[in-house]
Amino acid sequence: MTTGSANLNVMIKAARKAARSLVRDFGEVENLQVSMKGAGDFVSKADLKAEQIIRDTLMEARPAYGWLGEESEEVEGADGMHRWIVDPLDGTTNFLHGLPHWAVSIALERKGEIIAGVVYDPAKDEMFTAEKGQGAWMNDRRLRVSGRRDMIEMIFATGVPFANSKHLPKTLKEIAILMPRCAGLRRWGAAALDLAYVAAGRYDGYWERGINAWDVAAGAILVKEAGGFVGPLDGPGDPIAEGRIVAANPLAYERFCEHLAAA
């Protein structure tokens, strides 16, 4: 990839350091499968440890920046402009069950706009990075969203809500509309990677509601810098702050949104 900024380089460093800790813990997960509570507690500790590693690395480099992380309290930055947005372990349920599909997600926000993002998948050693105006990359390969035009050839991703989520009925209606019109749907359980895969052209689009900023902030800039569109689901608004997002290649975006709206 092209040489990144100092900020991007420290984000990559933090992601790799946290990933090393998570990979060690992931190796222990199968030993805890007999105890759901024990495994859940273990993953919480892995989560917290990874977030602390990321926080220490980022805040040492940029002590005046703000902080928004999944596992800790939000911190207002002294500089009043920048904020880190971090999910130390996106795909926790996969991690818990020994499924090697989870990631570290780190975004940098400036004056309310995401200007850099890193999504690292340690199991596959895929480092997705993007900076505003600099394109999106996976390791040393430039990323572009897919160029598919026909819905019947496209694959879409979402996060099907679980248990008694209020969003489940709406999502099931959307799935019923999309399934006959496309090549397939995927529910792989890691929003950051879903968006990274849209950026890489592996998926043609992704949608989800009821999620958090740290799930999608880094992935959103990956899609935009790879030439894709990102917008709010269910009407106008801020897709990242409000946790309702739709992303797709430019050829699919409008029709994709129309099908979702028809549900």
C-alpha positions in Angstrom: 0.0 0.0 0.0 1.0 3.6 -0.2 2.8 5.1 2.8 0.1 6.2 5.2 0.0 9.2 7.5 1.5 9.1 11.0 -2.0 8.6 12.4 -2.8 5.6 10.1 0.6 4.0 11.0 -0.2 4.2 14.7 -3.6 2.8 14.1 -2.1 -0.2 12.2 0.4 -0.7 15.0 -2.4 -0.7 17.6 -4.5 -3.1 15.6 -1.6 -5.6 15.2 -0.7 -5.4 18.9 -4.3 -6.0 20.0 -4.6 -8.8 17.5 -1.6 -10.7 18.9 -3.3 -10.7 22.3 -6.6 -11.8 20.8 -5.1 -14.6 18.8 -3.5 -16.1 21.9 -6.9 -15.9 23.7 -8.7 -17.3 20.6 -6.5 -20.4 20.9 -7.9 -21.0 24.4 -11.6 -20.6 23.5 -12.2 -24.2 22.6 -11.0 -25.3 26.1 -13.9 -23.2 27.5 -16.8 -24.5 25.3 -18.2 -26.6 28.1 -19.0 -23.6 30.2 -21.1 -20.9 28.5 -20.6 -18.5 31.4 -17.0 -19.3 31.7 -16.4 -18.7 27.9 -18.5 -15.5 28.0 -16.5 -14.2 30.9 -13.3 -15.2 29.2 -14.2 -13.3 26.0 -15.1 -10.2 28.0 -11.6 -10.3 29.5 -10.1 -10.8 26.0 -12.1 -7.8 24.8 -11.1 -5.6 27.7 -7.4 -6.5 27.4 -7.4 -5.8 23.6 -9.1 -2.5 24.1 -6.6 -1.4 26.7 -3.7 -2.3 24.4 -5.3 -0.2 21.6 -6.0 2.7 24.0 -2.5 2.7 25.4 -1.0 2.7 22.0 -3.2 5.4 20.5 -3.3 7.7 23.5 0.5 7.5 23.9 0.9 8.8 20.4 -2.0 11.3 20.5 -2.8 12.1 24.1 -5.0 15.1 23.2 -7.4 13.1 21.1 -10.8 11.9 22.3 -11.9 8.3 22.7 -15.0 6.2 22.0 -14.6 2.5 22.7 -17.0 -0.4 23.1 -15.7 -1.5 26.5 -14.9 1.8 28.2 -16.2 5.3 29.0 -16.1 8.0 26.4 -13.4 10.6 26.8 -13.6 14.2 25.5 -10.3 15.1 23.8 -8.3 18.1 24.9 -7.9 19.2 21.2 -11.7 19.2 20.7 -11.3 18.0 17.1 -10.2 14.4 16.9 -11.6 11.2 18.4 -10.7 7.6 18.1 -13.6 5.2 17.6 -12.7 1.6 18.5 -14.1 -1.9 18.6 -11.4 -4.1 19.9 -13.2 -7.3 18.9 -15.9 -7.1 16.3 -17.6 -10.5 15.9 -17.5 -11.5 19.6 -20.0 -14.3 19.1 -17.9 -15.9 16.4 -14.9 -15.5 18.7 -16.8 -17.2 21.5 -17.7 -20.2 19.3 -14.3 -20.7 17.9 -15.2 -19.3 14.4 -12.2 -17.5 12.8 -14.1 -14.5 11.5 -13.7 -11.5 13.7 -11.7 -8.3 13.5 -10.1 -5.3 15.3 -11.7 -2.0 14.1 -10.2 1.5 14.6 -11.4 4.7 13.1 -10.3 8.3 13.5 -12.8 11.1 13.4 -12.1 14.8 12.9 -14.7 17.4 13.4 -17.4 14.8 13.2 -16.1 13.2 9.9 -14.3 9.8 9.7 -11.0 10.5 8.1 -9.2 7.2 8.5 -10.1 3.6 9.2 -8.4 0.2 9.9 -10.1 -3.2 10.0 -7.7 -6.1 10.7 -8.7 -9.7 10.4 -5.9 -11.7 12.1 -7.1 -15.1 11.1 -6.6 -14.3 7.4 -3.9 -11.7 8.0 -6.0 -9.1 6.0 -5.3 -5.5 7.0 -7.9 -3.2 5.5 -7.0 0.5 5.6 -8.3 3.8 4.2 -7.7 7.5 4.6 -9.8 10.3 3.2 -8.7 11.0 -0.4 -6.0 8.2 -0.4 -8.1 5.2 -1.4 -8.7 1.9 0.3 -6.3 -0.9 0.6 -6.0 -4.6 1.7 -2.4 -5.2 2.6 -0.6 -4.0 -0.5 -3.6 -4.2 -2.9 -5.8 -1.3 -3.9 -9.5 -2.0 -3.3 -12.4 -1.2 -5.5 -16.1 -2.0 -4.9 -17.7 -4.5 -7.3 -18.8 -3.5 -10.8 -21.8 -5.8 -10.9 -24.9 -4.3 -12.5 -27.5 -7.1 -12.3 -29.1 -7.7 -8.9 -29.4 -11.5 -9.7 -25.6 -11.7 -9.7 -25.1 -9.8 -6.4 -24.4 -11.0 -2.9 -25.6 -8.9 0.0 -24.7 -9.0 3.7 -26.6 -8.1 6.8 -26.7 -8.8 10.5 -29.9 -10.6 11.2 -31.0 -9.5 14.7 -31.1 -12.3 17.3 -33.5 -13.3 20.1 -36.2 -10.7 20.7 -34.7 -7.7 18.9 -37.3 -5.1 17.9 -35.5 -5.0 14.5 -36.0 -8.7 13.6 -39.5 -8.5 11.9 -38.4 -5.6 9.6 -35.1 -7.4 8.7 -37.0 -10.6 7.9 -39.3 -8.7 5.5 -36.2 -7.2 3.8 -34.7 -10.6 3.4 -37.9 -12.0 1.9 -37.8 -9.2 -0.7 -34.1 -9.5 -1.6 -33.6 -13.2 -1.6 -35.6 -13.9 -4.9 -33.8 -11.0 -6.6 -30.1 -11.7 -5.8 -27.4 -14.4 -5.8 -27.5 -14.8 -2.1 -27.4 -13.2 1.4 -24.7 -13.7 4.0 -24.9 -13.2 7.8 -21.3 -13.6 9.0 -21.6 -11.8 12.3 -19.0 -9.0 12.0 -20.2 -5.7 10.7 -16.7 -4.2 10.3 -15.7 -7.1 8.0 -19.0 -6.9 6.1 -18.2 -3.3 5.1 -14.5 -4.2 4.4 -15.9 -6.9 2.0 -18.1 -4.4 0.3 -15.0 -2.3 -0.2 -13.1 -5.3 -1.6 -15.9 -6.2 -4.1 -16.6 -9.5 -2.3 -20.1 -8.3 -1.3 -22.1 -5.9 -3.5 -24.0 -4.3 -0.6 -24.6 -4.4 3.2 -27.3 -3.1 5.5 -28.0 -3.2 9.2 -29.8 -1.3 11.9 -29.4 -1.2 15.7 -25.6 -1.1 15.6 -23.0 1.2 17.2 -20.6 3.7 15.8 -17.6 1.5 16.6 -19.0 -1.3 14.6 -19.1 0.6 11.3 -17.0 3.8 11.5 -13.8 2.3 10.1 -15.7 0.1 7.5 -17.7 3.1 6.2 -14.6 5.0 5.1 -13.2 1.8 3.5 -16.3 1.6 1.3 -16.3 5.3 0.4 -12.6 5.3 -0.5 -13.1 2.1 -2.6 -15.7 4.0 -4.7 -18.8 2.8 -2.9 -21.8 4.7 -1.5 -22.7 4.8 2.2 -25.9 6.2 3.6 -28.6 6.1 6.3 -31.1 3.2 6.4 -34.8 4.1 7.0 -34.8 7.8 6.0 -32.3 10.7 6.4 -29.8 11.0 9.2 -26.2 10.1 10.2 -25.8 6.3 9.4 -22.8 6.0 11.8 -24.0 8.0 14.8 -27.6 6.6 14.5 -26.5 3.0 13.9 -28.6 2.3 10.7 -26.5 2.0 7.6 -26.6 0.8 4.0 -23.6 0.5 1.7 -23.2 -0.7 -1.8 -21.5 -0.3 -5.1 -22.7 2.7 -7.0 -24.5 0.6 -9.7 -26.5 -1.2 -7.0 -27.1 1.4 -4.4 -30.3 3.0 -5.5 -32.1 -0.2 -6.4 -30.8 -1.8 -3.2 -32.2 1.0 -1.1 -35.6 0.9 -3.0 -35.9 -2.9 -2.3 -35.2 -2.3 1.4 -37.7 0.6 1.6 -40.4 -1.7 0.1 -40.2 -4.1 3.0 
